[in-house]
């Protein structure tokens, strides 16, 4: 077995040398062209997506192999690309399908979250190849490569630039920082990736945007849901620091759209027939509600505005106007302390609250919850084996906490405190900033437990 893996490693290395050629068959010494079909299949499913595409475009032999085994190859490639985020990507994809979006209401959304919860009960056993066909796998791969991966880097640039700025404040250093940021680790990439997919999932369940098509409908959907229900039936499925990951991405989107609003607020015209509201000129509740609702129009509009090199109102309005909607209050209300209190004290708790209730008990008992390292394998844990990021364990002194939202200082989210590995936190000044922005002199857990 080990010898086979070593052989495939050599073959993959040899294959990469030919990816820049227009045709592998032009080279008479191309050994991978003469491999038996079963080994060619192993090579195709072991490559990342960009290398896989390069190989099948360069080699007619491997293209034919792909055509013959397309479903298996695409599903394996998808599983490799998504890694531990495959279940969230699947949920975001399925919830964005028109047949779901057209009929979604309170019960449809509840049913979807219930199915999602069942799959999450043991995500390590989730095999995406059993749930998608070749066309769906291709669509998910394209969305991942063209939308999610670029946003991972853009989010990291934004958050780490904010961290660097906070470090300069900490050290009383003036002027811009020229240092190039360290590449993301596999664990950091996965934390940001799953947060982005969950933002898309939230958009499909509670926002106005479809994943690939904009649907027209009458009354705004968000009036059907209360903030307590969002906490019960959506946030309760995640670990508390995973909710904070989602909120970090939300803050990123809000800041980016806030800049866009400033650019277009005086030139965009509201349209009552299409449900396009006017952008309030002054910051306030309505503007924040509109900002949040627009963030949850989905990932594609966000990437579209961020991809413009020289944005102007004329170039931004066609992107933003179809996605302007109220509704941010729903997400932000779910982060309120009162909403978390309501979840804990509900007399008719939802069956989907079981995970959250178990975490509440762990918090009450101050069960040990130490840092266990930054490993990709621990990023999508079952309920029995959760692994929080380093900053989270420092904040709560290595014990359980099931709080999020308004219990956390919002300044921490500007630099993505739950996204980073221990090494980055210690070597790039994150621990100093955390110490300044987080008051560990009082335990906010006692506030909710005393009610």
C-alpha positions as MATLAB code, in Angstrom:
seq = 'XXXXXXXXXXXXXXXXXXXXXXXXXXXXXXXXXXXXXXXXXXXXXXXXXXXXXXXXXXXXXXXXXXXXXXXXXXXXXXXXXXXXXXXXXXXXXXXXXXXXXXXXXXXXXXXXXXXXXXXXXXXXXXXXXXXXXXXXXXXXXXXXXXXXXXXXXXXXXXXXXXXXXXXXXXXXXXXXXXXXXXXXXXXXXXXXXXXXXXXXXXXXXXXXXXXXXXXXXXXXXXXXXXXXXXXXXXXXXXXXXXXXXXXXXXXXXXXXXXXXXXXXXXXXXXXXXXXXXXXXXXXXXXXXXXXXXXXXXXXXXXXXXXXXXXXXXXXXXXXXXXXXXXXXXXXXXXXXXXXXXXXXXXXXXXXXXXXXXXXXXXXXXXXXXXXXXXXXXXXXXXXXXXXXXXXXXXXXXXXXXXXXXXXXXXXXXXXXXXXXXXXXXXXXXXXXXXXXXXXXXXXXXXXXXXX';
ca = [
       0.000    0.000    0.000;
       2.804    2.408    0.930;
       4.680    1.584   -2.248;
       1.536    2.333   -4.281;
       1.163    5.724   -2.602;
       4.812    6.524   -3.259;
       4.355    5.536   -6.896;
       1.261    7.738   -7.257;
       3.135   10.595   -5.634;
       5.879   10.295   -8.218;
       3.309   10.113  -11.012;
       1.520   13.230   -9.737;
       4.839   15.028   -9.575;
       5.636   13.942  -13.104;
       2.173   15.026  -14.271;
       2.599   18.519  -12.880;
       5.634   19.034  -15.116;
       3.449   18.676  -18.182;
       0.441   20.808  -17.115;
       1.746   23.853  -18.965;
       2.023   21.975  -22.251;
      -0.755   22.180  -24.808;
      -0.830   18.415  -25.211;
       0.733   15.654  -23.187;
       0.695   13.353  -26.160;
       3.094   15.682  -27.976;
       5.757   14.427  -25.579;
       6.735   10.820  -26.451;
       8.179   10.371  -22.982;
       4.949   11.104  -21.121;
       4.676    7.990  -18.948;
       1.328    8.858  -17.371;
      -0.336    8.501  -20.782;
       0.491    4.805  -20.832;
      -0.746    3.924  -17.373;
      -3.622    1.429  -17.051;
      -7.121    2.929  -16.543;
      -7.305    2.116  -12.841;
      -4.134    4.116  -12.139;
      -5.251    6.986  -14.350;
      -8.443    7.094  -12.281;
      -6.407    7.206   -9.071;
      -4.420   10.129  -10.400;
      -7.525   12.077  -11.416;
      -9.248   11.704   -8.057;
      -6.069   12.561   -6.133;
      -5.522   15.967   -7.783;
      -6.920   19.294   -6.664;
      -9.503   20.892   -8.929;
      -7.209   23.219  -10.851;
      -4.661   20.465  -11.530;
      -7.448   18.067  -12.473;
      -8.862   20.526  -15.011;
      -5.413   21.231  -16.419;
      -4.726   17.537  -16.914;
      -7.977   16.666  -18.691;
      -7.617   19.699  -20.961;
      -4.031   18.792  -21.828;
      -4.497   15.058  -22.312;
      -7.104   13.420  -24.573;
      -6.413   10.143  -22.776;
      -7.293   11.567  -19.379;
     -10.214   13.475  -20.843;
     -11.673   10.194  -22.071;
     -11.059    8.677  -18.651;
     -12.931   11.599  -17.120;
     -15.874   11.178  -19.503;
     -16.107    7.501  -18.637;
     -15.934    8.009  -14.838;
     -17.162   11.607  -14.566;
     -19.582   11.105  -11.688;
     -17.095    9.267   -9.491;
     -14.231   11.629  -10.348;
     -16.192   14.830   -9.776;
     -17.615   13.632   -6.456;
     -14.191   12.579   -5.212;
     -12.688   15.866   -6.350;
     -15.479   17.745   -4.587;
     -14.932   15.839   -1.349;
     -11.206   16.567   -1.532;
     -11.713   20.278   -2.194;
     -14.295   20.823    0.540;
     -12.775   18.611    3.206;
     -14.523   19.052    6.572;
     -16.780   21.779    5.115;
     -18.535   19.358    2.750;
     -21.747   19.109    4.776;
     -22.130   22.881    5.045;
     -21.461   23.263    1.326;
     -24.057   20.605    0.585;
     -26.637   22.296    2.826;
     -25.964   25.674    1.201;
     -26.316   24.155   -2.263;
     -29.543   22.274   -1.554;
     -31.171   25.206    0.238;
     -30.389   27.412   -2.739;
     -32.283   25.317   -5.250;
     -35.307   27.036   -6.818;
     -37.729   24.298   -5.782;
     -36.897   24.949   -2.135;
     -36.754   28.736   -2.402;
     -40.116   28.924   -4.154;
     -41.993   27.122   -1.397;
     -39.957   27.997    1.678;
     -41.971   29.055    4.672;
     -41.725   28.459    8.394;
     -42.364   24.717    8.205;
     -40.178   24.160    5.138;
     -37.273   25.907    6.836;
     -37.821   23.980   10.053;
     -37.880   20.727    8.135;
     -34.678   21.607    6.312;
     -32.870   22.479    9.542;
     -34.110   19.223   11.036;
     -32.558   17.219    8.187;
     -29.380   19.247    8.455;
     -29.268   18.515   12.176;
     -29.553   14.775   11.548;
     -26.639   14.863    9.118;
     -24.608   16.906   11.594;
     -25.137   14.331   14.324;
     -22.195   12.415   12.869;
     -20.621   14.568   10.141;
     -17.548   12.366    9.967;
     -19.730    9.719    8.321;
     -21.192   12.124    5.765;
     -20.218   10.988    2.265;
     -21.127   13.721   -0.199;
     -20.766   11.297   -3.124;
     -23.941    9.574   -1.910;
     -25.950   12.791   -2.053;
     -24.988   14.523   -5.310;
     -24.780   13.516   -8.959;
     -22.149   14.575  -11.496;
     -23.940   17.776  -12.523;
     -24.489   18.843   -8.920;
     -20.880   18.057   -8.038;
     -19.695   20.169  -10.976;
     -21.933   23.079   -9.940;
     -20.662   22.903   -6.360;
     -17.043   22.753   -7.505;
     -17.489   25.816   -9.696;
     -19.175   27.748   -6.875;
     -16.376   26.779   -4.508;
     -13.600   27.729   -6.916;
     -15.145   30.889   -8.330;
     -16.907   32.319   -5.285;
     -15.909   30.782   -1.950;
     -12.148   30.474   -2.394;
     -11.710   34.083   -3.568;
     -13.816   35.287   -0.631;
     -11.688   33.277    1.814;
      -8.640   35.267    0.734;
     -10.465   38.586    0.695;
     -11.841   37.997    4.163;
      -8.391   37.025    5.445;
      -6.828   40.147    3.919;
      -9.460   42.339    5.599;
      -9.340   40.698    9.039;
      -5.558   40.382    9.255;
      -5.089   43.966    8.088;
      -7.379   44.980   10.961;
      -5.340   42.843   13.361;
      -2.129   44.461   12.159;
      -3.698   47.892   12.679;
      -4.694   46.932   16.233;
      -1.159   45.719   16.906;
       0.218   49.059   15.706;
      -2.151   50.811   18.107;
      -1.000   48.479   20.854;
       2.632   49.306   20.141;
       1.998   53.012   19.438;
       3.380   52.640   15.928;
       2.267   55.075   13.232;
       2.097   54.656    9.483;
       1.098   51.781    7.198;
       2.419   48.281    7.649;
       4.225   46.896    4.624;
       4.786   43.369    5.872;
       3.281   40.660    3.695;
       0.844   38.437    5.536;
       1.627   34.832    6.248;
      -0.341   32.348    4.107;
      -3.365   30.773    5.738;
      -2.964   27.381    7.317;
      -5.284   24.538    6.365;
      -7.164   25.007    9.645;
      -7.615   28.744    9.131;
      -8.820   28.221    5.576;
     -11.361   25.691    6.774;
     -12.741   27.931    9.538;
     -13.307   30.780    7.106;
     -14.664   28.436    4.443;
     -17.295   26.882    6.673;
     -18.322   30.319    7.961;
     -18.852   31.518    4.385;
     -20.919   28.461    3.484;
     -23.022   28.959    6.604;
     -23.551   32.587    5.628;
     -24.855   31.332    2.287;
     -27.041   28.792    4.079;
     -28.478   31.515    6.302;
     -29.108   33.647    3.215;
     -31.083   30.833    1.612;
     -33.110   30.049    4.712;
     -33.819   33.526    6.065;
     -32.512   36.092    3.602;
     -34.066   37.152    0.328;
     -31.388   35.856   -2.040;
     -31.242   32.619   -3.964;
     -27.852   30.995   -4.487;
     -27.758   31.236   -8.266;
     -31.000   32.970   -9.333;
     -32.888   35.888   -7.902;
     -36.478   34.917   -7.160;
     -39.388   37.320   -7.056;
     -41.932   36.965   -4.267;
     -44.427   39.070   -2.402;
     -44.258   39.711    1.351;
     -40.807   39.796    2.849;
     -39.965   36.376    4.165;
     -38.223   37.488    7.314;
     -41.472   38.577    9.002;
     -42.344   34.887    9.404;
     -39.545   34.252   11.861;
     -38.772   35.521   15.324;
     -35.238   35.983   16.523;
     -35.772   33.325   19.203;
     -36.678   30.770   16.536;
     -33.494   31.583   14.630;
     -31.491   30.887   17.769;
     -33.420   27.701   18.496;
     -33.461   26.170   15.089;
     -30.370   27.480   13.352;
     -27.666   28.725   15.705;
     -28.318   25.872   18.130;
     -26.839   23.503   15.536;
     -23.421   25.130   15.823;
     -20.799   25.310   18.506;
     -20.732   28.777   20.115;
     -17.415   29.756   18.513;
     -18.823   28.626   15.165;
     -21.664   31.106   15.615;
     -18.980   33.721   16.237;
     -17.226   32.680   13.007;
     -20.476   33.402   11.168;
     -20.827   36.771   12.889;
     -17.255   37.668   11.897;
     -18.139   37.068    8.246;
     -21.324   39.098    8.695;
     -19.313   42.055   10.019;
     -16.998   41.774    7.023;
     -19.940   41.935    4.643;
     -21.548   44.844    6.483;
     -18.414   46.937    6.337;
     -17.941   46.307    2.626;
     -21.550   47.144    1.802;
     -21.392   50.234    4.033;
     -18.688   51.648    1.759;
     -20.846   50.848   -1.272;
     -23.890   52.534    0.274;
     -21.858   55.712    0.700;
     -20.935   55.592   -2.981;
     -24.453   55.123   -4.324;
     -26.842   56.588   -1.722;
     -27.311   59.871   -3.588;
     -27.774   58.382   -7.043;
     -29.724   55.147   -6.616;
     -33.461   55.510   -7.042;
     -35.881   53.422   -4.941;
     -38.456   51.379   -6.780;
     -41.565   50.458   -4.819;
     -42.784   48.048   -7.498;
     -39.614   45.960   -7.250;
     -39.391   46.364   -3.489;
     -36.134   48.345   -3.692;
     -35.966   50.617   -0.628;
     -34.212   53.957   -0.461;
     -30.854   53.989    1.302;
     -31.166   56.136    4.443;
     -28.742   59.041    4.207;
     -27.888   58.935    7.903;
     -26.668   55.959    9.891;
     -29.340   54.522   12.131;
     -31.574   51.514   12.715;
     -33.069   51.476    9.215;
     -29.711   51.731    7.505;
     -28.251   48.950    9.653;
     -31.298   46.797    8.899;
     -30.809   47.404    5.188;
     -27.084   46.696    5.398;
     -27.645   43.380    7.133;
     -30.422   42.329    4.800;
     -28.232   43.085    1.800;
     -25.329   41.076    3.215;
     -27.633   38.075    3.283;
     -28.439   38.337   -0.398;
     -25.697   35.731   -0.775;
     -21.989   35.414   -1.455;
     -22.036   36.078   -5.187;
     -23.148   39.736   -5.032;
     -20.573   40.385   -2.302;
     -17.758   38.961   -4.395;
     -18.990   40.892   -7.439;
     -18.619   44.254   -5.710;
     -15.271   43.300   -4.170;
     -13.903   42.222   -7.551;
     -14.229   45.644   -9.141;
     -10.853   47.299   -9.516;
     -12.205   50.836   -9.931;
     -15.795   50.805   -8.669;
     -18.110   53.667   -9.576;
     -21.784   54.236   -8.718;
     -22.634   53.286  -12.286;
     -20.859   49.933  -11.973;
     -22.068   49.189   -8.438;
     -25.775   49.966   -8.764;
     -26.600   47.088  -11.178;
     -25.103   44.676   -8.652;
     -26.473   46.162   -5.449;
     -29.926   47.366   -6.472;
     -31.443   43.888   -7.144;
     -30.181   42.772   -3.726;
     -31.242   45.661   -1.520;
     -33.581   44.309    1.140;
     -34.393   44.959    4.767;
     -33.909   42.081    7.181;
     -30.634   42.499    9.015;
     -32.517   43.019   12.264;
     -33.437   39.332   12.295;
     -29.836   38.138   12.415;
     -28.760   40.838   14.854;
     -31.740   40.202   17.131;
     -30.675   36.567   17.390;
     -27.391   37.782   18.872;
     -29.054   39.724   21.688;
     -28.636   38.587   25.263;
     -32.403   38.463   25.661;
     -32.736   36.060   22.738;
     -30.263   33.691   24.340;
     -32.116   33.963   27.617;
     -35.392   33.173   25.853;
     -33.877   30.045   24.338;
     -32.757   28.800   27.722;
     -36.057   29.539   29.493;
     -38.514   28.407   26.818;
     -41.348   26.300   28.226;
     -41.855   24.535   24.895;
     -38.324   23.918   23.665;
     -37.818   22.701   20.134;
     -36.386   19.188   19.698;
     -33.544   20.904   17.857;
     -32.479   22.504   21.130;
     -30.966   19.333   22.521;
     -27.418   20.181   21.453;
     -27.660   23.700   22.866;
     -29.143   22.452   26.135;
     -26.300   19.978   26.537;
     -23.807   22.797   26.030;
     -25.654   24.909   28.613;
     -25.153   22.140   31.164;
     -21.460   21.875   30.347;
     -21.146   25.614   30.860;
     -23.027   25.500   34.156;
     -20.714   22.765   35.411;
     -17.652   24.613   34.039;
     -16.504   21.449   32.334;
     -12.958   21.488   31.034;
     -12.655   22.667   27.467;
      -8.949   23.054   26.746;
      -7.208   23.882   23.504;
      -6.417   20.676   21.606;
      -4.458   22.024   18.697;
      -5.094   23.395   15.242;
      -5.907   20.382   13.109;
      -8.213   20.166   10.124;
      -9.582   16.871   11.445;
     -10.942   18.657   14.503;
     -12.592   21.461   12.602;
     -15.809   19.651   11.897;
     -16.281   17.690   15.089;
     -19.178   15.602   16.203;
     -20.978   16.845   19.295;
     -18.842   14.542   21.412;
     -15.484   15.930   20.305;
     -15.510   19.708   19.812;
     -12.249   21.580   19.359;
     -12.419   25.352   19.909;
      -9.787   27.754   18.540;
      -7.032   29.011   20.799;
      -8.469   32.478   21.460;
     -11.772   30.980   22.627;
     -10.107   28.744   25.200;
      -8.053   31.653   26.504;
     -11.142   33.846   26.901;
     -13.002   31.239   28.923;
      -9.954   29.923   30.784;
     -10.181   26.431   29.324;
     -13.763   25.757   30.451;
     -17.060   25.480   28.602;
     -18.993   28.535   27.456;
     -22.155   28.528   25.332;
     -22.539   32.268   24.775;
     -22.079   34.391   21.655;
     -23.250   37.632   20.099;
     -23.750   40.538   22.495;
     -21.891   38.718   25.244;
     -18.725   39.204   23.176;
     -16.954   42.499   22.530;
     -17.686   43.309   18.883;
     -14.212   44.766   18.358;
     -12.821   41.228   18.450;
     -14.748   40.326   15.305;
     -13.125   43.069   13.269;
      -9.988   40.939   13.157;
     -11.628   37.506   13.221;
     -10.445   36.370   16.637;
     -11.917   32.850   16.282;
     -10.368   32.194   12.869;
      -6.669   32.047   13.676;
      -4.260   29.350   14.781;
      -2.348   29.585   18.020;
       0.888   30.282   16.160;
      -0.529   33.332   14.401;
      -2.161   34.613   17.583;
       1.116   34.409   19.492;
       3.485   35.583   16.761;
       1.433   38.338   15.124;
       0.228   40.157   18.211;
      -3.229   38.649   18.491;
      -2.816   37.725   22.138;
      -1.933   41.299   23.102;
      -4.964   42.661   21.260;
      -7.200   39.992   22.801;
      -5.946   40.867   26.265;
      -6.768   44.557   25.680;
     -10.219   44.024   24.134;
     -11.515   41.215   26.336;
     -12.264   41.928   29.989;
     -11.510   38.696   31.803;
     -11.980   40.339   35.187;
     -15.625   39.302   35.207;
     -17.324   36.144   34.038;
     -20.345   37.029   31.895;
     -21.557   33.446   32.157;
     -22.693   34.229   35.687;
     -25.104   36.856   34.362;
     -27.252   34.429   32.387;
     -26.930   31.636   34.924;
     -28.254   33.904   37.669;
     -31.568   34.510   35.908;
];
